[in-house]
Amino acid sequence: MNQEVKYIDLRDLVLWTENPRDPIDENAVDQDIVTRALNDGLHKWTLAKLAKEMGDYYDFSELPTIVYHGEKPVVYDGNRRIILGKIKQGLVVPGGTTIQIPEFPNKIPCNVCTEKIALNNVLRKHSDSGSWRPLERDIFLHKFMGKEKSLFLVLNEETDIVNANPCVNQGFVKDEIFKEDRFKSMGFFVTNGRLHSIHSDEEGHAILSDIVRKIEQKVITTRKNRGKIVEVLEPSSQQLIDQNKKNKTHLSRISFDETQNTNKHKRQSKRTPKKKVELFGGMLYLRMGEVSNLYRDIVDLHQFYIKSKNQLSQTFPSLIRMSLRLLCETAAQDKNTKFDKFLINNFGTAKETLNQDIKTTLANQNVTEKTVIQLLHTGAHRYESSSNVEQTIALSIIIGAILTSTHAQDE
């Protein structure tokens, strides 16, 4: 059955760390999410407003959407209501925040369904309702629905401009300012998911900062100077755009942060913070079966290691390495092929789906088509080499890409 209504204890429900409203580290626990929601500096959660709208009691007709990750019932939709219930029942600490919360039962009816249905429901209910802003919607469409990255999403990933300047996260900015033709007219281009420019990084930062100021100061709005971008920029920005027109494009490394936004003097851009490399390269969506079950077990084992590694021995990561070999053997059997052939035949295609940074990570850890089998064999027999956490993560990434190719959920 694809959907089923079940009563689940509030104590057992797990808040979704990848909630598009405000995603958090995958290893975060409920209390981390609640604390973040209560702080709510960008007004993404508005828990007090929701509590007031709910009235005197919890309405059973509004069912949270739940997907089981192994034994864990994860809340894909309805996280705000579940947070209020957990606060009311004393399951999480509200800190110094006081919210008048209606009565909540210990057990509530939930719509338990497959992940595919849950994601479709979340998109239908929130993408155009105003509860998500443009960047959150674009992230969800790319990460969970398989859509290509929008220019707006690439721009933020490359420069952090939207995260650093919330005023930019508006529909008209995405659709009318940071659209391909106008973006090009200012000397910026997105090629293969990366930001390129005819300007130096310092010049490019100055032009984009000028645009941010014009949005923040409401020089450009849906009613004012609409469609006029270059024309309303400062003369210095217009001069840069004009004088650099004949320059060759190059990979841009513009970075935004509070220091750069307020600093009036020229300075080098800060190094972009190193992104955390996730096990398997992130969450996989595999079809039901032994391969999917084993994958989820390995993820849970890794999460246990992350939370408890100070109490565990240095050889514990070898268990994860050995489990990766078991996962590949299980996947090969499922495809009626040999372990070695399964890896070699799918390695090249899978690697092509990875971005350049991840490919560099594989190269740095010597994870190649020629070494992958030996690394998995060695990991099953030598604790010293299999305790190399960075290499184990790199192995998991290429394995994740292979499984996405061979065992992904049916559309």
C-alpha positions in Angstrom: 0.0 0.0 0.0 1.4 3.4 -1.0 -0.4 5.4 1.7 -1.8 4.4 5.1 -3.1 6.3 8.1 -1.4 5.2 11.3 -1.4 6.6 14.8 2.2 7.3 15.9 3.5 8.5 19.3 4.9 12.0 19.2 8.0 10.6 21.0 8.8 8.4 18.1 8.4 10.9 15.3 11.7 12.2 13.9 12.0 15.8 12.5 13.3 16.0 8.9 16.8 17.4 8.8 16.4 18.2 5.0 13.3 20.2 5.4 13.4 22.7 2.4 12.2 25.4 4.8 15.5 25.4 6.6 17.8 22.3 6.0 20.3 21.4 8.7 23.2 19.0 9.1 22.0 15.4 8.6 23.4 14.4 12.0 21.3 16.9 13.8 18.8 15.7 16.4 15.3 17.0 17.1 16.5 19.4 19.7 18.9 21.0 17.2 16.1 21.6 14.8 13.7 22.9 17.5 16.4 25.4 18.7 16.9 26.6 15.2 13.2 26.9 14.6 12.7 28.9 17.8 15.6 31.3 17.0 14.1 31.8 13.5 16.1 34.9 12.5 14.8 34.8 9.0 11.1 34.1 9.9 11.1 30.8 8.2 9.2 28.9 10.9 6.9 31.4 12.7 5.9 28.8 15.3 4.0 31.3 17.5 1.8 32.3 14.6 1.0 28.7 13.8 0.2 27.9 17.4 -2.3 30.8 17.4 -3.8 29.8 14.1 -4.4 26.2 15.4 -6.9 27.4 18.0 -7.6 25.5 21.2 -6.9 21.9 20.1 -5.0 19.8 17.6 -6.9 19.3 14.4 -6.8 15.6 13.4 -7.8 16.4 9.8 -4.3 17.8 9.1 -2.2 14.7 8.8 1.6 14.9 9.0 3.3 13.0 6.1 5.6 10.3 7.3 8.2 8.2 5.6 9.9 5.3 7.5 13.7 5.3 7.2 14.3 1.8 8.6 12.5 1.9 11.9 12.5 5.7 12.1 9.2 7.6 11.1 10.6 10.8 9.6 8.3 13.8 9.2 8.4 15.1 5.6 5.5 17.4 6.0 4.1 18.9 9.2 7.4 19.5 11.0 6.1 22.8 12.5 3.1 21.1 14.1 5.2 18.2 15.4 7.7 20.7 17.0 4.8 22.4 18.8 3.6 19.0 20.0 7.0 17.9 21.2 7.4 21.2 23.1 3.9 20.7 24.6 4.7 17.2 25.7 8.1 18.2 27.1 10.0 16.0 24.6 12.2 19.0 23.6 13.4 22.1 25.5 12.0 25.4 24.3 14.8 27.4 25.9 13.6 30.9 27.0 10.9 31.0 24.3 7.2 31.0 25.5 4.6 29.9 23.0 0.9 29.3 23.8 0.4 25.9 22.4 -3.0 24.1 22.1 -3.6 20.7 23.6 -1.8 17.8 21.8 -2.5 14.1 22.2 0.3 11.7 22.8 -0.5 9.8 19.6 -1.6 11.5 16.4 -2.8 10.1 13.0 -0.2 10.3 10.3 -0.2 9.7 6.5 2.5 7.0 6.2 3.6 6.7 2.6 6.6 6.0 0.3 9.2 8.7 -0.1 8.2 9.4 -3.7 4.6 10.1 -2.7 5.8 12.2 0.3 8.1 14.4 -1.9 5.3 14.9 -4.5 2.9 15.9 -1.7 5.4 18.3 -0.2 6.1 19.9 -3.6 2.3 20.3 -4.3 1.5 21.8 -0.9 4.4 24.2 -0.6 6.1 25.1 -3.9 3.5 27.8 -4.9 1.9 28.5 -1.6 4.3 31.2 -0.4 5.8 29.1 2.4 8.9 28.5 0.4 11.0 31.2 -1.1 12.5 30.8 -4.6 15.9 29.5 -3.5 14.3 26.8 -1.2 12.0 25.7 -4.1 15.0 25.5 -6.5 17.0 23.4 -4.0 14.1 21.0 -3.5 13.4 20.6 -7.3 17.1 19.8 -7.9 17.8 17.7 -4.9 14.7 15.7 -4.6 12.9 15.9 -8.0 15.8 15.5 -10.3 15.5 18.9 -12.0 18.6 20.7 -13.4 20.0 23.4 -11.2 18.5 26.8 -12.0 20.8 29.8 -12.7 19.6 31.2 -9.3 20.7 28.1 -7.5 24.1 27.9 -9.2 24.7 31.6 -8.4 24.1 31.0 -4.7 26.1 27.8 -4.6 29.0 29.6 -6.3 28.9 32.9 -4.4 26.6 32.5 -1.4 25.0 35.8 -2.5 21.4 34.8 -1.6 22.3 33.3 1.8 24.3 36.4 2.7 21.6 38.8 1.4 18.0 37.5 2.1 16.6 40.5 0.2 17.7 38.8 -3.0 15.6 35.7 -2.3 12.5 37.0 -4.2 10.6 35.8 -7.2 11.1 38.9 -9.3 14.8 39.0 -8.6 15.2 35.4 -9.8 12.9 35.7 -12.8 13.8 39.2 -14.0 17.3 40.2 -12.7 19.2 36.9 -12.4 17.8 35.5 -15.7 20.1 34.3 -18.4 20.0 37.1 -20.9 20.2 39.9 -18.3 22.9 38.1 -16.4 24.9 37.9 -19.6 24.4 41.6 -20.3 26.2 42.2 -17.1 29.1 40.0 -18.0 28.2 36.8 -16.1 27.6 33.3 -17.4 26.8 29.9 -16.0 28.5 27.0 -17.9 28.4 23.4 -16.7 27.0 24.4 -13.4 29.8 26.9 -12.6 29.9 30.7 -12.6 32.1 32.4 -15.2 32.7 36.1 -15.8 34.4 38.6 -18.0 35.3 40.6 -14.9 38.0 40.0 -12.3 36.6 38.5 -9.1 37.0 41.9 -7.4 35.1 43.7 -10.2 32.4 41.0 -10.3 31.9 41.3 -6.6 31.5 45.0 -6.9 28.9 44.7 -9.6 26.9 42.1 -7.8 27.1 44.0 -4.5 25.7 47.0 -6.4 22.8 45.0 -7.5 22.2 43.8 -4.0 22.1 47.4 -2.7 19.7 48.4 -5.4 17.3 45.6 -4.4 17.8 46.3 -0.6 17.2 50.0 -1.1 14.2 49.3 -3.3 15.6 51.1 -6.3 14.5 48.0 -8.2 11.1 46.5 -7.3 8.2 44.9 -9.0 6.8 48.4 -9.5 9.9 50.5 -9.8 12.6 50.4 -12.6 11.2 47.0 -13.5 13.2 45.5 -16.4 16.0 48.1 -15.9 19.1 46.5 -14.4 22.3 47.9 -15.9 20.6 51.3 -16.3 20.1 51.8 -12.5 23.6 50.6 -11.4 26.2 53.1 -10.3 28.3 54.7 -13.1 31.3 52.8 -11.8 29.5 49.4 -12.3 28.3 50.5 -15.8 31.8 51.5 -16.7 33.2 48.0 -15.6 30.5 46.2 -17.7 31.3 48.3 -20.7 35.1 48.3 -20.6 35.3 44.5 -20.0 33.0 43.5 -22.9 35.9 42.1 -25.0 37.5 40.2 -22.1 37.6 36.4 -22.3 35.4 34.6 -19.8 37.0 32.7 -16.9 35.9 30.7 -13.9 34.7 33.1 -11.2 35.5 32.7 -7.5 33.4 35.5 -6.1 32.4 35.0 -2.4 29.9 36.9 -0.3 29.9 37.2 3.4 29.0 39.9 6.0 32.5 41.2 6.2 32.8 41.7 2.5 29.4 43.3 2.3 30.2 45.9 4.8 33.9 46.5 4.0 34.3 49.5 1.8 38.0 48.8 1.0 39.3 46.5 -1.6 40.5 43.1 -0.2 41.0 39.6 -1.2 38.0 37.3 -1.2 37.9 34.9 1.7 38.4 31.2 0.8 35.1 29.5 0.2 34.4 27.2 3.2 35.2 23.6 2.5 32.0 21.7 2.0 31.5 18.6 4.1 31.7 15.4 2.0 28.8 13.1 2.8 28.7 9.3 3.0 27.5 8.0 -0.5 27.7 11.7 -1.6 24.3 12.3 0.0 21.0 10.5 0.4 20.2 7.8 -2.2 16.8 6.9 -3.4 16.9 3.2 -4.1 14.1 0.8 -5.0 12.9 -1.5 -2.2 14.9 -4.6 -1.6 18.0 -6.0 0.1 20.3 -3.4 -1.5 18.2 -0.5 -0.2 17.9 -2.1 3.3 21.7 -2.7 3.5 22.4 0.9 2.3 20.1 2.3 5.1 21.9 0.1 7.6 25.3 1.4 6.6 24.0 5.0 6.8 22.7 4.3 10.4 26.1 2.7 11.2 27.9 5.8 10.0 25.6 8.1 12.0 26.3 6.1 15.1 30.0 6.4 14.4 29.8 10.2 14.0 27.8 10.6 17.3 29.9 8.2 19.3 33.4 8.2 17.8 35.0 9.6 20.9 34.0 6.4 22.7 34.8 4.0 19.9 38.1 2.5 18.9 40.1 3.8 15.9 39.4 0.6 14.0 35.6 1.1 14.1 35.5 2.7 10.6 36.7 -0.6 9.2 33.2 -2.0 9.8 31.9 0.6 7.5 34.5 -0.2 4.8 33.7 -3.9 5.0 30.0 -3.2 4.8 30.6 -1.3 1.6 32.0 -4.5 0.0 29.0 -6.4 1.2 26.7 -3.8 -0.3 28.4 -4.1 -3.7 28.3 -7.9 -3.5 24.6 -7.8 -2.8 24.0 -5.4 -5.6 26.0 -7.5 -8.0 24.0 -10.6 -7.0 20.8 -8.7 -7.6 21.9 -7.9 -11.1 23.0 -11.6 -11.7 26.6 -10.6 -12.3 30.0 -11.0 -10.7 31.2 -8.5 -8.0 34.2 -7.4 -10.1 32.2 -6.9 -13.3 29.5 -5.0 -11.5 32.0 -2.4 -10.3 34.1 -2.1 -13.5 31.2 -2.0 -15.9 29.4 0.8 -14.0 32.4 2.8 -12.7 33.0 5.1 -15.7 29.3 6.0 -16.2 28.8 6.7 -12.5 31.9 8.9 -12.3 30.7 11.1 -15.1 27.7 12.1 -13.0 29.9 13.5 -10.3 31.1 17.2 -10.2 34.7 18.1 -10.5 35.3 18.7 -6.8 34.1 15.1 -6.0 36.2 13.7 -8.8 39.2 15.5 -7.2 38.3 13.9 -3.9 38.3 10.4 -5.5 41.7 11.1 -7.1 43.2 12.4 -3.9 42.1 9.1 -2.2 43.3 7.0 -5.1 39.8 5.7 -5.8 39.9 4.8 -9.5 38.5 2.2 -11.9 41.7 0.2 -11.5 41.9 0.4 -7.7 38.3 0.3 -6.5 38.1 -3.5 -6.3 41.5 -3.9 -4.5 40.5 -1.2 -2.0 37.3 -3.0 -1.2 39.2 -6.4 -0.9 41.9 -4.8 1.3 39.2 -3.2 3.5 37.8 -6.6 4.3 41.1 -8.0 5.5 43.4 -5.2 6.8 42.1 -3.0 9.6 44.9 -0.4 9.2 44.0 0.6 5.6 40.2 0.2 6.1 40.3 2.6 9.1 41.1 5.5 6.6 37.8 7.4 7.0 38.5 9.8 4.1 39.2 7.0 1.7 36.1 5.1 2.9 33.9 8.2 2.3 35.4 8.5 -1.2 34.7 4.8 -1.9 31.1 5.3 -0.7 30.6 8.2 -3.1 31.4 6.2 -6.2 29.4 3.3 -4.9 26.5 5.6 -4.3 26.8 6.9 -7.9 26.9 3.3 -9.2 23.8 2.3 -7.2 21.9 5.4 -8.3 22.6 4.1 -11.9 21.7 0.5 -11.3 19.1 0.5 -8.4 17.4 3.9 -8.4 13.7 4.0 -7.6 11.4 3.7 -10.6 9.8 7.0 -11.7 
